[in-house]
Amino acid sequence: MSDRYAIVCAQFYPELAERLIASAQAAFDQAGCEPAECFEVPGAFELPAAAKFCAQSGRFKGVVCLGAVIRGETDHYDYVCAEAARGIQSVSLETGVPCSFGVLTVDTLDQALERSGGGVRDAGRNAAEAVLALERVRAELS
């Protein structure tokens, strides 16, 4: 396994995706890591499969999963959020490769903008830092 990390990012909201990726990459840079390799998927529902492909490749120490789901007028939001979260957690537990959940699950675009790129509730940075923390635990126990 290399010292590289992967980012898989849902592109349904391109502006949010860019902001999330930039803040995750900044966290890796600040930690002294190489830039993460990025993989794009259409939406949050596809994140678990992409995370599993990355985890099973043996190329990455961890996978950061990023995206945004903004509540609409139907139940679609609930299904996508729940399955993305469950799927990403399953990948991490099944493969032993740390995977983090940096998917914004919000009611409005303004809330998403507040949580993507800067500030305390920066989902991209927080997700990258979570993967780094999990990798430190795994390394310590190896």
Backbone hydrogen bonds in HBPLUS format (Angstrom, degrees):
<---DONOR---> <-ACCEPTOR-->    atom                        ^
c    i                          cat <-CA-CA->   ^        H-A-AA   ^      H-
h    n   atom  resd res      DA  || num        DHA   H-A  angle D-A-AA Bond
n    s   type  num  typ     dist DA aas  dist angle  dist       angle   num
A0061-LYS N   A0004-ARG O   2.79 MM  57  6.03 164.1  1.82 174.2 174.9     1
A0037-GLU N   A0005-TYR O   3.00 MM  32  6.49 152.8  2.08 158.5 154.9     2
A0006-ALA N   A0062-GLY O   3.02 MM  56  6.39 164.3  2.05 155.5 160.6     3
A0064-VAL N   A0006-ALA O   2.83 MM  58  6.18 166.2  1.85 149.8 153.0     4
A0007-ILE N   A0037-GLU O   2.86 MM  30  6.08 155.5  1.92 153.8 153.0     5
A0039-PHE N   A0007-ILE O   2.80 MM  32  6.17 147.5  1.90 159.4 169.8     6
A0008-VAL N   A0064-VAL O   2.83 MM  56  6.22 162.7  1.86 164.1 169.4     7
A0066-LEU N   A0008-VAL O   2.84 MM  58  6.20 165.0  1.86 161.9 166.6     8
A0009-CYS N   A0039-PHE O   2.91 MM  30  6.36 157.3  1.96 162.2 169.7     9
A0041-VAL N   A0009-CYS O   3.05 MM  32  6.08 158.6  2.09 140.6 140.9    10
A0010-ALA N   A0066-LEU O   2.89 MM  56  6.28 160.7  1.93 146.7 148.7    11
A0011-GLN N   A0041-VAL O   2.83 MM  30  6.08 150.1  1.91 159.8 168.6    12
A0017-ALA N   A0013-TYR O   2.93 MM   4  6.15 159.8  1.98 157.5 164.2    13
A0018-GLU N   A0014-PRO O   2.98 MM   4  6.22 162.3  2.01 153.0 156.0    14
A0019-ARG N   A0015-GLU O   3.19 MM   4  6.43 160.7  2.23 144.9 149.7    15
A0020-LEU N   A0016-LEU O   2.89 MM   4  6.11 163.7  1.92 157.2 161.4    16
A0021-ILE N   A0017-ALA O   2.94 MM   4  6.09 167.8  1.95 156.3 159.5    17
A0022-ALA N   A0018-GLU O   2.96 MM   4  6.08 164.9  1.99 148.4 153.1    18
A0023-SER N   A0019-ARG O   3.07 MM   4  6.28 158.2  2.12 147.4 152.6    19
A0024-ALA N   A0020-LEU O   2.99 MM   4  6.20 153.7  2.07 148.2 155.7    20
A0025-GLN N   A0021-ILE O   2.84 MM   4  6.03 166.3  1.86 158.6 162.4    21
A0026-ALA N   A0022-ALA O   2.96 MM   4  6.12 149.7  2.06 140.8 149.3    22
A0027-ALA N   A0023-SER O   3.15 MM   4  6.35 147.3  2.26 137.3 144.9    23
A0028-PHE N   A0024-ALA O   3.07 MM   4  6.46 155.7  2.13 150.4 156.8    24
A0029-ASP N   A0025-GLN O   2.88 MM   4  6.11 161.1  1.91 151.9 157.4    25
A0030-GLN N   A0026-ALA O   2.87 MM   4  6.04 160.3  1.91 146.6 152.0    26
A0031-ALA N   A0027-ALA O   3.03 MM   4  6.21 137.8  2.22 138.6 149.5    27
A0031-ALA N   A0028-PHE O   3.13 MM   3  5.06 126.1  2.44  92.4 106.5    28
A0033-CYS N   A0028-PHE O   2.90 MM   5  5.14 161.3  1.93 157.0 150.7    29
A0032-GLY N   A0029-ASP O   2.95 MM   3  5.10 158.1  2.00 106.9 113.3    30
A0046-GLU N   A0043-GLY O   3.17 MM   3  5.75 146.8  2.29 112.6 120.5    31
A0047-LEU N   A0044-ALA O   3.13 MM   3  5.27 157.0  2.18 106.1 113.2    32
A0050-ALA N   A0046-GLU O   3.26 MM   4  6.51 169.0  2.28 158.0 161.1    33
A0051-ALA N   A0047-LEU O   2.83 MM   4  5.98 159.8  1.87 158.8 165.1    34
A0052-LYS N   A0048-PRO O   2.92 MM   4  6.11 154.1  1.98 146.1 152.9    35
A0053-PHE N   A0049-ALA O   2.95 MM   4  6.28 156.6  2.01 150.2 156.4    36
A0054-CYS N   A0050-ALA O   3.03 MM   4  6.29 161.4  2.07 149.6 154.1    37
A0055-ALA N   A0051-ALA O   2.82 MM   4  6.04 166.5  1.84 153.1 157.3    38
A0056-GLN N   A0052-LYS O   2.86 MM   4  5.91 164.9  1.88 153.1 156.7    39
A0057-SER N   A0053-PHE O   3.16 MM   4  6.14 124.3  2.48 135.1 147.7    40
A0057-SER N   A0054-CYS O   3.20 MM   3  5.24 142.1  2.35  98.1 109.0    41
A0063-VAL N   A0098-PRO O   2.79 MM  35  6.26 157.5  1.84 156.4 164.3    42
A0100-SER N   A0063-VAL O   2.97 MM  37  6.55 150.6  2.05 156.5 165.6    43
A0065-CYS N   A0100-SER O   3.11 MM  35  5.80 149.5  2.21 134.4 143.8    44
A0102-GLY N   A0065-CYS O   2.67 MM  37  5.48 147.5  1.77 160.4 172.0    45
A0104-LEU N   A0067-GLY O   2.83 MM  37  6.15 163.2  1.85 143.6 139.4    46
A0069-VAL N   A0104-LEU O   2.75 MM  35  6.01 155.0  1.81 159.1 166.5    47
A0106-VAL N   A0069-VAL O   3.09 MM  37  6.48 150.4  2.18 158.4 167.0    48
A0071-ARG N   A0106-VAL O   2.83 MM  35  6.22 161.5  1.87 154.5 160.3    49
A0078-ASP N   A0075-ASP O   2.96 MM   3  5.47 118.8  2.35 112.8 126.5    50
A0079-TYR N   A0075-ASP O   3.35 MM   4  6.74 159.6  2.39 157.4 162.8    51
A0080-VAL N   A0076-HIS O   2.97 MM   4  6.17 173.4  1.97 163.9 165.8    52
A0081-CYS N   A0077-TYR O   2.94 MM   4  6.02 171.8  1.95 156.6 159.3    53
A0082-ALA N   A0078-ASP O   3.07 MM   4  6.04 165.8  2.09 144.2 148.7    54
A0083-GLU N   A0079-TYR O   2.99 MM   4  6.01 167.2  2.00 151.1 155.2    55
A0084-ALA N   A0080-VAL O   2.93 MM   4  5.93 157.4  1.98 149.0 155.5    56
A0085-ALA N   A0081-CYS O   3.03 MM   4  6.14 169.1  2.05 151.4 154.6    57
A0086-ARG N   A0082-ALA O   2.92 MM   4  6.04 168.7  1.93 150.7 154.5    58
A0087-GLY N   A0083-GLU O   2.85 MM   4  5.72 160.6  1.88 141.0 147.5    59
A0088-ILE N   A0084-ALA O   2.98 MM   4  6.06 164.6  2.00 149.8 153.8    60
A0089-GLN N   A0085-ALA O   3.09 MM   4  6.21 165.5  2.11 150.3 154.5    61
A0090-SER N   A0086-ARG O   2.92 MM   4  6.09 155.8  1.97 148.2 155.5    62
A0091-VAL N   A0087-GLY O   3.01 MM   4  6.28 155.6  2.07 149.2 154.9    63
A0092-SER N   A0088-ILE O   3.20 MM   4  6.48 164.2  2.23 150.2 153.4    64
A0093-LEU N   A0089-GLN O   3.00 MM   4  6.28 164.8  2.02 154.4 158.4    65
A0094-GLU N   A0090-SER O   2.78 MM   4  5.83 162.0  1.82 155.5 160.7    66
A0095-THR N   A0091-VAL O   2.95 MM   4  5.86 161.5  1.98 151.3 155.5    67
A0096-GLY N   A0092-SER O   2.95 MM   4  5.45 143.0  2.09 136.5 145.4    68
A0112-ALA N   A0108-THR O   3.16 MM   4  6.51 153.7  2.23 142.1 149.4    69
A0113-LEU N   A0109-LEU O   2.87 MM   4  6.17 159.0  1.91 156.5 161.7    70
A0114-GLU N   A0110-ASP O   3.04 MM   4  6.27 151.9  2.12 145.4 152.6    71
A0115-ARG N   A0111-GLN O   3.24 MM   4  6.43 133.7  2.46 139.0 150.2    72
A0115-ARG N   A0112-ALA O   3.10 MM   3  5.19 134.5  2.31  98.7 111.2    73
A0116-SER N   A0113-LEU O   3.41 MM   3  5.25 170.8  2.42 102.9 104.8    74
A0123-ALA N   A0115-ARG O   2.87 MM   8  5.82 167.6  1.89 151.8 151.9    75
A0126-ASN N   A0122-ASP O   2.88 MM   4  6.03 171.4  1.89 163.2 166.0    76
A0127-ALA N   A0123-ALA O   2.93 MM   4  5.92 154.2  2.00 141.9 148.3    77
A0128-ALA N   A0124-GLY O   3.10 MM   4  6.33 158.7  2.15 147.6 153.1    78
A0129-GLU N   A0125-ARG O   2.89 MM   4  6.11 165.0  1.91 157.7 162.2    79
A0130-ALA N   A0126-ASN O   2.92 MM   4  6.09 143.9  2.05 140.3 150.2    80
A0131-VAL N   A0127-ALA O   3.13 MM   4  6.41 157.4  2.19 146.4 150.9    81
A0132-LEU N   A0128-ALA O   3.02 MM   4  6.31 162.1  2.05 152.1 157.2    82
A0133-ALA N   A0129-GLU O   2.94 MM   4  6.09 154.5  2.00 144.0 150.8    83
A0134-LEU N   A0130-ALA O   2.93 MM   4  6.17 160.5  1.97 150.0 155.2    84
A0135-GLU N   A0131-VAL O   2.93 MM   4  6.12 155.3  1.99 148.9 155.8    85
A0136-ARG N   A0132-LEU O   3.01 MM   4  6.27 148.8  2.11 143.2 151.3    86
A0137-VAL N   A0133-ALA O   3.10 MM   4  6.45 155.1  2.16 148.0 154.1    87
A0138-ARG N   A0134-LEU O   2.94 MM   4  6.21 165.0  1.96 151.7 155.8    88
A0139-ALA N   A0135-GLU O   2.87 MM   4  6.02 163.5  1.90 150.0 154.5    89
A0140-GLU N   A0136-ARG O   2.92 MM   4  6.05 155.0  1.99 145.2 152.1    90
A0141-LEU N   A0137-VAL O   3.06 MM   4  6.27 144.9  2.18 147.3 156.1    91
A0142-SER N   A0138-ARG O   3.07 MM   4  6.19 118.2  2.47 139.9 155.3    92
A0142-SER N   A0139-ALA O   3.29 MM   3  5.16 147.9  2.40  94.9 104.1    93
